[in-house]
Amino acid sequence: MEESNPEEGQGAAASTADAAKTQEGKTKESRIPRWFVTFSVVVVLLIVILLIVLFGRLSSGPGGSPEASAPAETFTFDLAAVLTPADIKVITQGSAQVDQALIVPAASYALYNPAQRRLEIGFFRTPLAREVLEQLAKAQSFSDLTQVSPDIMFLIALKKSGSACEQAEIERYQVFINRNPEGAPEYLSMEFPDASGIVTIGCRFDQPAVVYAALRQDAQQQVEQGPAVRVFWDLRISSPAVVVPVTAKVAYDSTNAAAVVALWNKMDNTIEVGYFPSTLGADDREMMRKNKSLLAVPQKKPVVTAALYLNRAATSLELNNIVRYGVVFYRNPEAALEFGGPNDKEGFYYVVSPEKTDQLFALRGFLAEGEFIQGRLRHEGTKVLDQTSTKFNWDLVFDTPLLDVFAQPEPGPADSQDTTAGAAKAGDKDKETAKEPEGPYMQASAGSTIADFATAIALYYPQQNDLAVGFYTSELSPEEKEQVRKNKVLWQYVNNKRPNLVLFFDFRFGATQLSAENLNGYTVYFTRDKIGSFFFPGSLDQISFARQTANLREGELKVLEGDLKDGGKVKLNIKGTQNARGGEKFSWNVNFSTEMKQVQ
């Protein structure tokens, strides 16, 4: 029989006791419900999250700005590297907060205007649709967008004297933040006088253009009827950029001309029309004729000239007779006409073709010394000057006599020899003209027909500020004059009477006095009468000639005085001549005064 070991017995007993205790523990643990264990775990997790959020608020910047909202990725620049590759890495990162409203942009874009040295950076809450991107590719500014506006926009003004787009070139910038994305925009605007808040910036404006920027700021903004708003942003952008084409405009309207001169070179059948910013005397025009150039007077240069090149056989100014034409602009500080580039003049030349007939119109006139030519040139052209796309626009009207550069000047109306007593003798060194007889007198001629007028009626049209004066070969009674006023026009017959000559004066709006300074121009109308006493060749019942004040011949308008009102006294002394298309000569010579009748 084996001998038993007391220690082994004690160990076995202990093991048995431990096993019993373990089994008892398992029995007690199995009594705890599983749902209680899950609930405890959830509670612990919530406590941990709340501690993290609280720690984030305590560690945030002044005013509770969410530094934690900045992305974890560090956005740094090595401009020498990032501005060199052709590939553009599109990046839109960060966020902005206005009080408790958080803005997280999903897209960004940049626009650069080199003419204004202005950079616009826009951040959008939502991705940009294709239509918006197409608009941006042609936009001058974000304000050109019609479907959407940036929710955050930086408007950065760069130094005009510089050329780079970098932090040192920034003069100031503005920030606009849309506080109401759900409805009508409510923009909060802030301005900063320096580059504070712009961590770094870099631009490349060749193709493809790109803008890189890191923007960070914490500021307060006072708003109307409310407390100060705490604003914070931490934004980063790497975006394609639109470089707005630099454009300039040079426009000229011939109504601004103080004088118009037309030179005709019959050897090559060309007409040059010059528009001058100051008045010209007879000596100036004669110098241009003698030197065959509109640039002959050094102190009086034209602003714009138009050249019409006609067929060699052409005898009249018509569209079908013009082979080509050109328009030249001259840099002229006196007329405030400036443009870029090294040259003092820029020209545009066109070959006339059926599709360009809208550029020249209303052309008429015979090619001869002293003949009036009329017409209009209206078009535009573009040139790149100093890397600037410059658009030239012109609207040129002319109604002026031709000066034949190969002809001796013929005496004008003020210089014409006359058989009247007291006429100047030929060869007199002062070239005195014949003295006009004292008025009143009212005469006109059409070809070989000469008329002396017995009655003049002046009608004033206040709405247009126009004055029409009709001349009758017979006397009109007071009743007939009143009927003319009631008719409101001079063309209607009154007892088989109507004027054979009408002078229609156009005054500038607002003018109250009859004067050459207030006159835009006038038109002369010759009209047949029923009995045929006033006759001129052709089949037309009426023929007219338009005159512009800037183109009146010397001595043509001698007196124009009176008040533009009902009952005002009209005093007029005017004398002119004009050849019609068929070569017939028309003339008018009146010196009279009468009372003005207002047309209601």
ChimeraX attribute file (.defattr): number of C-alpha atoms within 10 A of each C-alpha:
attribute: neighborCount
match mode: 1-to-1
recipient: residues
	/A:1	3
	/A:2	4
	/A:3	5
	/A:4	8
	/A:5	8
	/A:6	8
	/A:7	9
	/A:8	10
	/A:9	11
	/A:10	11
	/A:11	11
	/A:12	11
	/A:13	12
	/A:14	12
	/A:15	12
	/A:16	12
	/A:17	12
	/A:18	12
	/A:19	12
	/A:20	11
	/A:21	12
	/A:22	12
	/A:23	12
	/A:24	11
	/A:25	12
	/A:26	10
	/A:27	11
	/A:28	10
	/A:29	10
	/A:30	9
	/A:31	9
	/A:32	10
	/A:33	9
	/A:34	9
	/A:35	8
	/A:36	9
	/A:37	10
	/A:38	10
	/A:39	10
	/A:40	10
	/A:41	10
	/A:42	11
	/A:43	10
	/A:44	10
	/A:45	11
	/A:46	11
	/A:47	10
	/A:48	12
	/A:49	11
	/A:50	11
	/A:51	11
	/A:52	12
	/A:53	11
	/A:54	12
	/A:55	11
	/A:56	15
	/A:57	15
	/A:58	11
	/A:59	14
	/A:60	15
	/A:61	14
	/A:62	13
	/A:63	14
	/A:64	15
	/A:65	22
	/A:66	21
	/A:67	17
	/A:68	12
	/A:69	16
	/A:70	17
	/A:71	14
	/A:72	8
	/A:73	8
	/A:74	8
	/A:75	14
	/A:76	12
	/A:77	15
	/A:78	8
	/A:79	14
	/A:80	9
	/A:81	8
	/A:82	18
	/A:83	19
	/A:84	10
	/A:85	10
	/A:86	12
	/A:87	11
	/A:88	17
	/A:89	14
	/A:90	15
	/A:91	15
	/A:92	19
	/A:93	20
	/A:94	21
	/A:95	23
	/A:96	24
	/A:97	20
	/A:98	20
	/A:99	15
	/A:100	12
	/A:101	11
	/A:102	15
	/A:103	21
	/A:104	21
	/A:105	21
	/A:106	16
	/A:107	19
	/A:108	27
	/A:109	25
	/A:110	26
	/A:111	26
	/A:112	26
	/A:113	16
	/A:114	19
	/A:115	13
	/A:116	13
	/A:117	19
	/A:118	20
	/A:119	25
	/A:120	21
	/A:121	23
	/A:122	23
	/A:123	27
	/A:124	21
	/A:125	16
	/A:126	14
	/A:127	12
	/A:128	15
	/A:129	10
	/A:130	9
	/A:131	11
	/A:132	15
	/A:133	13
	/A:134	12
	/A:135	15
	/A:136	19
	/A:137	13
	/A:138	14
	/A:139	17
	/A:140	18
	/A:141	17
	/A:142	19
	/A:143	10
	/A:144	13
	/A:145	18
	/A:146	10
	/A:147	9
	/A:148	14
	/A:149	18
	/A:150	22
	/A:151	23
	/A:152	25
	/A:153	23
	/A:154	20
	/A:155	18
	/A:156	24
	/A:157	21
	/A:158	23
	/A:159	17
	/A:160	15
	/A:161	8
	/A:162	11
	/A:163	11
	/A:164	17
	/A:165	23
	/A:166	14
	/A:167	17
	/A:168	14
	/A:169	19
	/A:170	24
	/A:171	15
	/A:172	16
	/A:173	22
	/A:174	15
	/A:175	18
	/A:176	18
	/A:177	23
	/A:178	19
	/A:179	19
	/A:180	13
	/A:181	11
	/A:182	6
	/A:183	7
	/A:184	9
	/A:185	13
	/A:186	13
	/A:187	15
	/A:188	18
	/A:189	15
	/A:190	16
	/A:191	14
	/A:192	13
	/A:193	11
	/A:194	16
	/A:195	19
	/A:196	14
	/A:197	16
	/A:198	17
	/A:199	16
	/A:200	18
	/A:201	20
	/A:202	20
	/A:203	23
	/A:204	19
	/A:205	17
	/A:206	10
	/A:207	11
	/A:208	14
	/A:209	19
	/A:210	28
	/A:211	25
	/A:212	26
	/A:213	22
	/A:214	20
	/A:215	18
	/A:216	19
	/A:217	14
	/A:218	16
	/A:219	16
	/A:220	15
	/A:221	15
	/A:222	13
	/A:223	11
	/A:224	7
	/A:225	6
	/A:226	7
	/A:227	10
	/A:228	13
	/A:229	15
	/A:230	18
	/A:231	21
	/A:232	24
	/A:233	25
	/A:234	22
	/A:235	23
	/A:236	26
	/A:237	26
	/A:238	24
	/A:239	23
	/A:240	24
	/A:241	26
	/A:242	25
	/A:243	23
	/A:244	18
	/A:245	16
	/A:246	16
	/A:247	16
	/A:248	18
	/A:249	12
	/A:250	16
	/A:251	14
	/A:252	18
	/A:253	14
	/A:254	21
	/A:255	15
	/A:256	13
	/A:257	22
	/A:258	15
	/A:259	22
	/A:260	26
	/A:261	24
	/A:262	27
	/A:263	24
	/A:264	25
	/A:265	20
	/A:266	18
	/A:267	9
	/A:268	12
	/A:269	17
	/A:270	18
	/A:271	23
	/A:272	22
	/A:273	23
	/A:274	26
	/A:275	27
	/A:276	23
	/A:277	20
	/A:278	16
	/A:279	13
	/A:280	17
	/A:281	9
	/A:282	9
	/A:283	10
	/A:284	15
	/A:285	19
	/A:286	17
	/A:287	15
	/A:288	19
	/A:289	24
	/A:290	17
	/A:291	13
	/A:292	18
	/A:293	15
	/A:294	24
	/A:295	15
	/A:296	17
	/A:297	17
	/A:298	7
	/A:299	7
	/A:300	16
	/A:301	19
	/A:302	25
	/A:303	23
	/A:304	26
	/A:305	22
	/A:306	20
	/A:307	19
	/A:308	19
	/A:309	19
	/A:310	23
	/A:311	16
	/A:312	14
	/A:313	9
	/A:314	15
	/A:315	15
	/A:316	19
	/A:317	21
	/A:318	18
	/A:319	18
	/A:320	15
	/A:321	17
	/A:322	21
	/A:323	15
	/A:324	15
	/A:325	20
	/A:326	16
	/A:327	23
	/A:328	16
	/A:329	24
	/A:330	19
	/A:331	19
	/A:332	17
	/A:333	9
	/A:334	12
	/A:335	16
	/A:336	10
	/A:337	15
	/A:338	17
	/A:339	23
	/A:340	17
	/A:341	14
	/A:342	8
	/A:343	10
	/A:344	12
	/A:345	15
	/A:346	17
	/A:347	15
	/A:348	15
	/A:349	14
	/A:350	12
	/A:351	11
	/A:352	18
	/A:353	12
	/A:354	8
	/A:355	7
	/A:356	11
	/A:357	12
	/A:358	11
	/A:359	14
	/A:360	18
	/A:361	15
	/A:362	13
	/A:363	18
	/A:364	16
	/A:365	21
	/A:366	22
	/A:367	23
	/A:368	17
	/A:369	18
	/A:370	19
	/A:371	20
	/A:372	24
	/A:373	20
	/A:374	21
	/A:375	18
	/A:376	16
	/A:377	21
	/A:378	14
	/A:379	14
	/A:380	14
	/A:381	14
	/A:382	15
	/A:383	18
	/A:384	14
	/A:385	17
	/A:386	12
	/A:387	12
	/A:388	17
	/A:389	16
	/A:390	19
	/A:391	17
	/A:392	20
	/A:393	17
	/A:394	18
	/A:395	15
	/A:396	23
	/A:397	22
	/A:398	25
	/A:399	24
	/A:400	25
	/A:401	25
	/A:402	23
	/A:403	29
	/A:404	22
	/A:405	21
	/A:406	16
	/A:407	14
	/A:408	12
	/A:409	14
	/A:410	11
	/A:411	10
	/A:412	15
	/A:413	15
	/A:414	18
	/A:415	15
	/A:416	13
	/A:417	18
	/A:418	14
	/A:419	8
	/A:420	11
	/A:421	10
	/A:422	12
	/A:423	15
	/A:424	19
	/A:425	14
	/A:426	10
	/A:427	8
	/A:428	9
	/A:429	7
	/A:430	8
	/A:431	12
	/A:432	17
	/A:433	18
	/A:434	18
	/A:435	14
	/A:436	13
	/A:437	10
	/A:438	8
	/A:439	12
	/A:440	11
	/A:441	15
	/A:442	22
	/A:443	18
	/A:444	22
	/A:445	20
	/A:446	22
	/A:447	15
	/A:448	12
	/A:449	12
	/A:450	16
	/A:451	19
	/A:452	16
	/A:453	20
	/A:454	14
	/A:455	17
	/A:456	22
	/A:457	21
	/A:458	27
	/A:459	23
	/A:460	24
	/A:461	18
	/A:462	17
	/A:463	9
	/A:464	12
	/A:465	17
	/A:466	18
	/A:467	23
	/A:468	21
	/A:469	20
	/A:470	21
	/A:471	24
	/A:472	21
	/A:473	21
	/A:474	14
	/A:475	13
	/A:476	19
	/A:477	10
	/A:478	9
	/A:479	10
	/A:480	14
	/A:481	18
	/A:482	13
	/A:483	14
	/A:484	23
	/A:485	19
	/A:486	11
	/A:487	14
	/A:488	17
	/A:489	13
	/A:490	21
	/A:491	15
	/A:492	13
	/A:493	15
	/A:494	16
	/A:495	9
	/A:496	9
	/A:497	18
	/A:498	23
	/A:499	25
	/A:500	23
	/A:501	28
	/A:502	24
	/A:503	20
	/A:504	19
	/A:505	19
	/A:506	20
	/A:507	23
	/A:508	14
	/A:509	14
	/A:510	10
	/A:511	14
	/A:512	15
	/A:513	17
	/A:514	23
	/A:515	16
	/A:516	15
	/A:517	12
	/A:518	16
	/A:519	20
	/A:520	16
	/A:521	18
	/A:522	19
	/A:523	15
	/A:524	21
	/A:525	16
	/A:526	24
	/A:527	20
	/A:528	18
	/A:529	19
	/A:530	11
	/A:531	9
	/A:532	8
	/A:533	13
	/A:534	20
	/A:535	20
	/A:536	22
	/A:537	12
	/A:538	10
	/A:539	6
	/A:540	9
	/A:541	11
	/A:542	14
	/A:543	14
	/A:544	15
	/A:545	18
	/A:546	14
	/A:547	19
	/A:548	19
	/A:549	18
	/A:550	24
	/A:551	20
	/A:552	18
	/A:553	18
	/A:554	14
	/A:555	15
	/A:556	16
	/A:557	16
	/A:558	14
	/A:559	17
	/A:560	17
	/A:561	17
	/A:562	19
	/A:563	16
	/A:564	23
	/A:565	19
	/A:566	16
	/A:567	14
	/A:568	19
	/A:569	18
	/A:570	20
	/A:571	16
	/A:572	21
	/A:573	20
	/A:574	17
	/A:575	19
	/A:576	20
	/A:577	20
	/A:578	19
	/A:579	18
	/A:580	19
	/A:581	12
	/A:582	9
	/A:583	12
	/A:584	14
	/A:585	15
	/A:586	23
	/A:587	17
	/A:588	21
	/A:589	16
	/A:590	19
	/A:591	19
	/A:592	16
	/A:593	20
	/A:594	17
	/A:595	17
	/A:596	22
	/A:597	24
	/A:598	18
	/A:599	18
	/A:600	11
